[in-house]
Amino acid sequence: MAEQSPKLNRIGLAGLAVMGQNLALNIAEKGFPISVYNRTTSKVDETVERAKLEGNLPLFGFHDPESFVQSIQKPRVIIMLVKAGSPVDQTIKTLSAYLEKGDCIIDGGNEWYENTERREKAMAELGLLYLGMGVSGGEEGARNGPSMMPGGSLEAYKYIEDIVLKVAAQVPDSGPCVTYIGKGGSGNFVKMIHNGIEYGDMQLIAEAYDVLKSVGKLSNEELKNVFSEWNKGELQSFLIEITADIFGIKDDKADGYLVDKVLDKTGMKGTGKWTVQQAAELSVAAPTIEASLDSRFLSGLKDERTEAAKVFGDILSDEVVVDKEQLIDDVRKALYASKICSYAQGMNLIRAKSEEKGWGLELGELARIWKGGCIIRAIFLDRIKQAYDRNSDLANLLVDPEFAKEIIERQSAWRRVVCLAINSGISTPGMSASLAYFDTYRRERLPANLVQAQRDYFGAHTYERVDIPGSYHTEWFKLAKKN
């Protein structure tokens, strides 16, 4: 490799919305001089100004793509953080005009994994390397240490390994929250499933809140204390921590707490929907994640729900009386047991895709890099890592001896919470779906025999028997007529 001028920067970053700005500043702060570019030049100036204010960091702004590309040492590495879809293709087109063979482009956005695989092939034809790198942790993570999931060209990963190992979140006794995920679009796929698990986690926490508030009549102050306490035990996680914070924030525009003024209508960017679509494609059950997506759809029907509330009113005549302390303990246990099911579903999706594509993904290693920086970071991921360390071929997290023991210990409380919610008219789709998943998975015999019989009756789809090998078809209609 030709010796580079010391004036050239180590890496480039294109796309300076909040995530891009923060990641660029993080890279610069770790001692890697970085060039930045954005189509809207005011964003470039804003980022350069921030770099000065945050300690004269080695960050250099460029207003045109050519001088931006030329400012980076060879082989050039450029991270893009732009909106998924056509903006990515447009940015690649703009940058690749000035790139040379052996240079590398990294997409740091939430992209559909097949788009990444398409782009990697197109880049290879131009002699360029390509990575799809999921980045989790939001703007705070991007600035101070995210979890990163790079997939695609291993050669390209080697170009940036020294950077990402320093830029990623650092977890004591566990290391940087980054690893080379695997070939093709595996990095994007893993990030997508991470987001699906995140949907499930958030829904389960929302249901715990609903039961405690609507049935247990806990005040926001009590909820803050409960979630703060939970964050010291097995539920300790980023999402539980921020939930406790949310309950304590007073409204600055009116009396009361801000959480009560937030409209109950959930937005989404699409990764949860992709996860559920992939579950269907792979024939992998993911009911908790599916329930969380359905709940977001239903939350969007705010006007319809307001009208429905008028139609149905308060159809439950009896107020359910509960022991508050018992309820808090039961909900904690139900939340944890449900969470195990949600993560089990996500891990099964990753394994199924890895087998289909030949990616060779290591589930325990994924749990390790999710322990810091990302939105689903939790002490619980230690247990998942240990489960796969004990048995890398584990069929389902539910049957890991430690998790099985934890579920058995919590199942009575879990059932009490779901029954209480149903009897109180409070929907707990995530907890109910998790419980149904557990109850279905643990049963040796299911009523699927009847479904198979029905399929054979109306469509001659055949069935297998429990006692004699082979495939069978019965003229059910004729036999029914005889009887």
C-alpha positions in Angstrom: 0.0 0.0 0.0 1.4 3.4 -0.9 2.3 5.6 2.0 -0.3 8.2 2.7 0.1 11.9 3.3 -0.3 12.6 7.0 -3.0 15.2 6.1 -5.4 12.5 4.9 -8.0 11.4 7.3 -8.5 7.9 8.5 -12.2 7.5 7.7 -15.2 9.4 6.2 -18.8 9.7 7.2 -21.7 10.8 4.9 -25.1 11.7 6.3 -25.1 14.1 9.2 -28.6 13.8 10.8 -28.4 13.2 14.6 -27.1 9.6 14.4 -24.5 10.5 11.8 -23.2 13.6 13.7 -23.0 11.7 17.0 -21.2 8.7 15.5 -18.7 11.0 13.7 -17.9 12.9 16.9 -17.5 9.5 18.7 -15.0 8.3 16.1 -13.1 11.6 16.2 -13.0 11.5 20.0 -11.5 8.1 20.0 -8.5 9.6 18.1 -9.4 8.8 14.4 -9.3 11.9 12.2 -12.6 11.9 10.2 -13.9 13.6 7.1 -17.7 14.4 7.1 -20.0 15.3 4.2 -23.7 16.0 3.9 -25.8 17.1 0.9 -27.2 19.9 3.0 -24.0 21.8 3.7 -25.4 23.6 6.9 -25.3 20.2 8.6 -21.5 19.9 7.8 -20.9 23.3 9.4 -23.0 22.4 12.4 -21.0 19.2 12.9 -17.6 20.9 12.6 -18.8 23.5 15.1 -19.9 20.8 17.5 -16.4 19.1 17.1 -14.8 22.4 18.2 -17.1 22.8 21.2 -16.7 19.2 22.3 -12.9 19.5 22.6 -11.4 20.4 19.2 -11.9 16.9 17.9 -10.1 15.9 14.7 -13.2 16.3 12.5 -13.1 17.9 9.0 -16.1 19.1 7.0 -16.5 19.0 3.2 -19.2 20.6 1.1 -18.7 18.6 -2.1 -18.4 14.8 -2.5 -15.2 14.9 -4.5 -13.0 16.8 -2.0 -14.7 14.7 0.8 -13.6 11.4 -0.9 -10.1 12.7 -1.8 -9.5 13.7 1.9 -9.6 10.1 3.1 -6.5 7.8 3.2 -6.5 4.7 1.0 -8.0 2.2 1.0 -10.8 4.6 1.7 -13.6 3.7 4.2 -16.8 5.7 4.2 -19.8 5.1 6.6 -23.2 6.3 5.3 -25.9 7.2 7.7 -28.8 8.1 5.5 -32.5 7.0 5.2 -33.0 3.4 4.0 -34.0 2.7 0.4 -33.4 5.0 -2.5 -31.4 7.7 -0.5 -28.8 4.9 0.1 -28.6 4.1 -3.6 -28.3 7.8 -4.4 -25.5 8.3 -1.9 -23.6 5.3 -3.2 -23.9 6.6 -6.7 -22.6 10.1 -5.7 -19.6 8.7 -3.7 -18.6 5.8 -6.0 -18.0 8.2 -8.8 -14.8 9.3 -6.9 -13.8 6.0 -5.2 -11.1 3.6 -6.5 -10.8 -0.2 -6.4 -10.3 -1.5 -2.9 -12.2 1.3 -1.3 -15.1 0.5 1.0 -18.6 1.8 1.7 -20.5 0.9 4.9 -24.2 1.4 5.3 -24.9 2.2 9.0 -28.6 2.5 8.7 -31.5 0.1 9.3 -31.7 -1.4 5.8 -33.6 -4.4 4.5 -30.9 -7.2 4.3 -31.6 -8.1 0.7 -30.9 -4.6 -0.4 -27.5 -4.8 1.3 -26.7 -8.1 -0.5 -27.8 -6.5 -3.9 -25.5 -3.5 -3.2 -22.6 -5.7 -2.1 -22.7 -7.6 -5.5 -23.0 -4.3 -7.4 -20.1 -2.8 -5.5 -17.9 -5.9 -6.1 -18.4 -5.5 -9.8 -16.8 -2.0 -9.4 -14.0 -3.4 -7.3 -15.4 -1.8 -4.2 -16.1 -3.5 -0.8 -19.4 -3.1 1.1 -20.7 -3.7 4.6 -24.2 -3.4 6.1 -23.7 -2.4 9.7 -26.6 -2.2 12.1 -26.0 0.5 14.8 -28.1 0.4 17.9 -28.3 2.7 20.9 -30.0 5.8 19.5 -28.3 9.2 19.5 -26.8 8.7 23.0 -25.3 5.3 22.0 -23.9 6.7 18.7 -22.1 9.5 20.6 -20.9 7.5 23.6 -20.7 3.9 22.5 -23.2 1.9 20.4 -23.7 -1.8 19.7 -22.6 -2.4 16.1 -23.5 -5.3 13.9 -21.3 -5.3 10.7 -22.0 -7.9 8.1 -20.8 -8.4 4.5 -17.2 -8.4 3.3 -14.8 -9.7 5.9 -12.0 -7.8 4.2 -14.0 -4.6 4.6 -14.5 -5.4 8.3 -10.7 -5.7 8.7 -10.4 -2.1 7.4 -12.5 -0.7 10.3 -11.9 -3.3 13.0 -9.4 -1.0 14.9 -12.0 1.8 14.8 -15.2 0.0 15.8 -13.5 -1.9 18.6 -12.8 1.5 20.2 -16.0 3.3 19.2 -18.4 0.6 20.4 -19.8 0.4 23.9 -17.4 -1.2 26.3 -18.7 -3.7 28.8 -16.4 -4.8 31.7 -15.5 -8.5 31.6 -17.2 -8.8 28.2 -15.4 -6.4 25.8 -16.5 -4.1 23.0 -20.1 -4.5 21.8 -19.2 -5.2 18.2 -18.2 -8.3 16.3 -18.0 -9.4 12.6 -21.5 -10.9 12.3 -21.1 -12.8 9.0 -21.5 -12.7 5.3 -24.0 -10.9 3.1 -26.8 -9.0 4.8 -26.4 -10.8 8.1 -25.5 -7.6 10.0 -28.7 -5.9 8.8 -30.8 -9.0 9.5 -29.5 -9.3 13.1 -30.1 -5.6 13.7 -33.7 -6.0 12.3 -34.4 -8.9 14.7 -32.8 -6.9 17.6 -35.5 -4.3 16.8 -38.2 -6.9 16.7 -37.1 -8.1 20.2 -37.1 -4.4 21.2 -40.8 -4.1 20.0 -41.7 -7.1 22.2 -39.8 -5.7 25.2 -41.4 -2.3 25.0 -44.9 -3.8 24.6 -44.4 -6.1 27.6 -43.2 -3.2 29.8 -46.3 -1.1 28.6 -48.6 -4.0 29.6 -46.9 -4.2 33.1 -47.5 -0.5 33.4 -51.2 -0.8 32.3 -51.9 -3.6 34.8 -50.2 -1.8 37.7 -51.9 1.5 36.9 -55.4 0.4 35.7 -55.9 -2.6 38.1 -53.4 -1.8 41.0 -54.2 2.0 40.9 -50.5 2.8 41.3 -49.6 6.5 41.0 -46.8 7.7 38.8 -44.6 8.2 41.8 -45.3 4.6 42.9 -44.6 3.4 39.4 -41.3 5.3 39.3 -40.3 3.6 42.6 -41.4 0.1 41.4 -39.5 0.3 38.1 -36.5 1.8 39.9 -36.6 -1.2 42.3 -37.0 -3.6 39.4 -33.9 -2.1 37.7 -31.8 -3.5 40.6 -32.8 -7.1 40.0 -33.2 -9.6 37.1 -35.1 -7.0 35.0 -32.2 -4.5 35.1 -32.1 -3.0 31.6 -31.9 0.2 29.7 -35.7 0.1 28.9 -36.7 -0.4 32.6 -34.3 2.4 33.6 -35.7 4.9 31.2 -39.3 3.8 32.0 -38.6 4.7 35.7 -37.3 8.1 34.6 -40.4 8.8 32.4 -42.8 8.2 35.4 -40.9 10.9 37.4 -41.1 13.7 34.8 -43.6 16.5 35.6 -45.4 18.3 32.8 -43.9 21.8 32.1 -47.0 23.0 30.2 -49.7 22.0 32.7 -50.2 20.3 36.0 -49.5 16.6 36.5 -47.1 14.2 34.9 -45.9 14.3 31.2 -46.5 10.6 30.5 -50.2 11.1 31.1 -50.3 13.8 28.4 -48.6 11.8 25.7 -51.0 10.6 22.9 -51.5 6.8 23.0 -50.6 6.3 19.3 -47.4 4.5 18.6 -45.1 5.3 15.6 -42.8 2.8 13.8 -40.1 2.8 11.2 -40.7 -0.7 9.8 -38.2 -3.1 11.3 -40.8 -4.7 13.5 -43.0 -5.3 10.5 -40.0 -6.8 8.6 -39.3 -9.1 11.6 -42.9 -10.5 11.6 -42.8 -10.9 7.8 -39.6 -12.9 8.1 -41.1 -15.0 10.9 -43.9 -16.0 8.5 -41.4 -16.6 5.6 -39.2 -18.8 7.9 -42.2 -20.6 9.5 -40.9 -19.6 12.9 -43.4 -18.7 15.6 -42.9 -15.2 17.0 -46.2 -14.5 18.7 -44.9 -12.0 21.3 -43.2 -9.9 18.6 -46.3 -10.2 16.4 -48.6 -9.1 19.3 -46.4 -6.0 19.8 -46.7 -5.1 16.2 -50.5 -5.6 16.2 -50.7 -3.5 19.3 -49.0 -0.6 17.5 -51.5 -1.0 14.6 -54.4 -0.9 17.0 -52.9 2.1 18.9 -53.0 3.9 15.5 -56.8 3.6 15.4 -57.2 6.3 18.1 -60.4 7.8 16.7 -62.0 4.4 16.2 -61.1 3.4 19.7 -62.6 6.6 21.1 -65.9 5.8 19.4 -65.7 2.1 20.5 -65.2 3.2 24.1 -68.6 5.1 23.8 -70.3 2.0 22.4 -69.0 -0.4 25.0 -68.6 1.9 28.0 -67.6 0.1 31.2 -68.9 -3.4 30.5 -67.3 -4.8 33.6 -69.5 -4.2 36.6 -67.3 -5.6 39.4 -64.2 -3.7 40.4 -61.4 -6.1 41.0 -59.8 -5.7 44.4 -56.1 -6.6 44.6 -53.3 -6.7 47.1 -50.9 -4.1 45.8 -47.6 -5.6 47.0 -48.6 -9.0 45.7 -49.6 -7.6 42.4 -46.3 -5.7 42.0 -44.4 -8.9 42.7 -46.6 -11.0 40.3 -46.2 -8.5 37.5 -42.4 -8.4 37.9 -42.4 -12.2 37.5 -44.8 -12.2 34.6 -42.8 -9.6 32.8 -39.6 -11.6 33.2 -41.1 -14.9 32.1 -42.7 -13.2 29.1 -39.4 -11.5 28.2 -37.7 -14.9 28.0 -40.3 -16.0 25.4 -39.8 -12.9 23.4 -36.0 -13.3 23.2 -36.3 -17.0 22.5 -38.5 -16.2 19.5 -35.9 -13.6 18.2 -33.0 -16.0 18.6 -34.9 -18.8 16.8 -35.5 -16.4 13.9 -31.8 -15.5 13.7 -30.8 -19.2 13.8 -33.4 -20.2 11.1 -32.1 -17.5 8.8 -28.5 -18.3 9.5 -29.2 -22.0 8.5 -31.1 -20.9 5.4 -28.3 -18.6 4.2 -25.3 -20.5 5.6 -24.2 -17.5 7.6 -23.0 -19.5 10.6 -24.1 -16.9 13.2 -23.2 -17.4 16.8 -26.1 -16.7 19.0 -24.1 -16.4 22.2 -21.8 -13.8 20.6 -24.9 -11.8 19.5 -26.1 -11.8 23.1 -22.7 -10.5 24.2 -22.6 -7.5 21.8 -26.1 -6.6 22.9 -25.0 -6.2 26.5 -24.0 -2.6 26.1 -24.8 0.4 23.8 -28.0 -1.0 22.3 -31.7 -0.4 23.3 -32.3 -3.9 24.5 -29.1 -4.0 26.7 -29.9 -5.8 29.9 -28.3 -8.0 32.6 -30.6 -10.7 31.2 -28.3 -11.0 28.1 -25.6 -12.4 30.3 -27.9 -15.4 31.0 -28.6 -15.8 27.3 -24.8 -15.8 26.6 -24.3 -18.4 29.3 -27.1 -20.5 27.9 -25.5 -20.7 24.5 -22.1 -21.2 26.1 -23.5 -24.3 27.8 -25.1 -25.6 24.6 -24.5 -23.8 21.3 -27.1 -26.2 19.7 -29.8 -25.2 22.2 -33.2 -25.8 20.4 -34.9 -23.0 22.4 -34.0 -20.8 25.3 -37.0 -22.1 27.2 -35.3 -25.5 27.6 -32.0 -24.2 28.9 -31.9 -25.6 32.5 -31.5 -22.1 34.1 -34.2 -20.5 32.1 -36.5 -23.5 32.5 -36.1 -23.2 36.3 -36.8 -19.5 36.2 -40.0 -19.9 34.2 -41.3 -22.7 36.4 -40.7 -20.5 39.5 -42.6 -17.6 37.9 -45.4 -19.4 36.0 -48.0 -19.2 38.8 -47.6 -15.4 39.1 -47.6 -15.1 35.2 -50.9 -16.9 35.0 -52.4 -14.8 37.8 -51.5 -11.6 36.0 -52.9 -12.7 32.7 -56.1 -13.9 34.3 -56.4 -10.8 36.4 -55.9 -8.6 33.3 -58.6 -10.6 31.3 -61.1 -10.4 34.2 -60.4 -6.6 34.5 -60.8 -6.0 30.7 -57.2 -4.9 30.3 -55.5 -6.3 27.2 -52.1 -7.9 27.7 -51.5 -9.3 24.2 -47.7 -9.7 24.7 -47.9 -11.4 28.0 -50.8 -13.6 26.8 -49.0 -14.5 23.6 -45.8 -15.4 25.6 -47.8 -17.6 28.0 -49.6 -19.3 25.1 -46.2 -19.8 23.4 -44.8 -21.4 26.5 -47.9 -23.6 27.1 -47.9 -24.7 23.4 -44.2 -25.5 23.4 -44.2 -27.5 26.6 -47.0 -29.8 25.5 -46.2 -33.2 24.0 -49.6 -33.4 22.2 -51.5 -30.5 20.7 -54.9 -30.3 19.0 -53.1 -30.1 15.7 -54.3 -33.7 15.0 -57.8 -32.2 14.5 -56.6 -29.5 12.2 -54.8 -32.2 10.1 -58.0 -34.3 10.0 -60.0 -31.2 8.8 -57.4 -30.5 6.1 -57.6 -34.1 4.9 -61.5 -34.0 5.0 -61.9 -31.0 2.8 -58.7 -31.0 0.8 -57.3 -34.6 0.8 -54.0 -33.1 2.2 -53.2 -36.5 3.9 -52.0 -37.0 7.4 -49.5 -39.1 9.3 -50.4 -41.5 12.2 -48.9 -41.8 15.6 -48.8 -45.6 15.5 -48.1 -46.6 11.9 -45.5 -44.9 9.5 -46.6 -43.5 6.2 -49.0 -40.9 4.7 -52.7 -41.5 4.8 -55.9 -40.2 3.3 -59.4 -41.0 4.6 -62.8 -40.5 2.8 -64.1 -38.8 6.0 -67.3 -37.6 4.2 -68.3 -41.2 3.2 -67.6 -42.6 6.6 -69.6 -39.7 8.2 -72.5 -40.6 6.0 -72.4 -44.2 7.0 -72.6 -43.2 10.7 
